[in-house]
Amino acid sequence: PSTARMPAMTSDQPRSASSPRPRRPTLFGLIRSGLPEPPPPVDETLVRELGLRVQEGARQRLGRSLALRLVDAGSCNGCELELHALQNPFYDLERFGLRFVASPRHADVLLVTGAVTRNMREALKRTYQAIPDPKWVVAVGDCPATGGLFSKSYACVGPASAVIPIDLTIPGCPPRPQDLLAGLLALLESIGKPGRR
């Protein structure tokens, strides 16, 4: 048997028919193959009922729809993905009158995600101060409630309550969209929260 080695191919040599390029998945291939797994079951009746109750609660408390401002204080983006899911065509948060706003001056509720990092402490405090009264603060997920895995890190201040007052915590890592709607409903139906001054 011969022990001679094949010469190494350089980038300027043409590729032979015996060494074709690796196949890359195309968009059409992905569309034809379908979803890799079925979507999780969701009770659409429950979502609709929760949404309508949140809408009615917002009108009773504020006389208008509820405006939400999100601040990522240092999260892994898991909670943000669930919050963004509330805006997709399936949950369609805006059909219930709830909407995310870009400016804190237009917001009623401040949603905080992630353990508060040292770099985001001042930004979170300023956003809270810019929201007009009455205002509510919701800690979305375990990290802003307790600091999570990062509470002992040198780069973190800790939970959101170390920087601003928290009115409601929605637990989960991350919380599901139904839990987020139920949490907002609990906030609106709570008694004795006239807003922070």
C-alpha angles and dihedrals in degrees: 000000000000118000095194114128126224114250114255115258116241125206093254094056117093117251112248126228090251091063107048123181116269113263117251122206112252127212091249090051091053091048093049093048093054128208116338091228136009118266116259116267114262127187101232092189091056092048092050092047092049092048094050091048091050090049092050092045091052092051092049095046100037106014090236143047122305118256118206129200118195124207119187101207094182112315135154089242095250093114092044090056090054091047090050088051087063087066097050122103092261098059096019098188093191093065085071093050096256117128140170115238130202098218123060088215088071096046133102099182128041113209113200123195129184135020107298111257122208090247092055099042095092094041091052092049093049092048090052092049092049094058110093121235133295093051137154132204122213123193105214112206135353098292099066089041099052108000090255119213091340100055093105095044119119088228096057133077090200131239122004090253088071088068108025136011115269121215099183139012123207105198125212141095086257111350115227120247090252089055090051091053091046090050093052089048091051089051093053094044094048117111128227100024105123092164133265120288 
